[in-house]
Amino acid sequence: MKNDLPRIPDLPNPIVDAVNHKSLAVFLGAGVSRLCGCLSWDGLCRTLLDKVSSFKTPDGSFYIDASDIDNLMKRFGQKKVLTICYEIFEDHGKRDTFYEILEVSWFSLNWTNRFPKLASTQPSARALRWVF
């Protein structure tokens, strides 16, 4: 059995140009971050919903019951759940807590040791505020 690597296909000229001009951006899917130990989107949503389930409305009731988390995930999906959680955190003056959870969820890895070049340019969760 021969262990030769398959030939790399020819790259389109725009990609070659982008590499040569150091302007190529590569986007990796969620699978890469999961392999590194980051939470999945569902895991992040559930973490935020768990925290939100401890917040009370002005009338003293809870925003959500912990038993409703699965139904919320199915009904609204990840993007909407993140937005809802953000709004509830903000209403409680806990925007920083929202971003701390994001930071722990996405950037808790020891980037400096695992990815030294990336660590010097890694944005904090606070840089992602524009998303919401």
Buried (B, 14 or more C-beta within 10 A) or exposed (E): EEEEEEEEEEEEEEEEEBEEEEEEEEEEEEEEBEEEEBBBBEEBBBBBBEBBBEBEEEEEEEBBEEEBBEEBBEEBEEEEBBEBBBEBBEEBEBBEEBBEBBBBBBBEBEBEEEBEEEBEEBEEBEEEEEEB
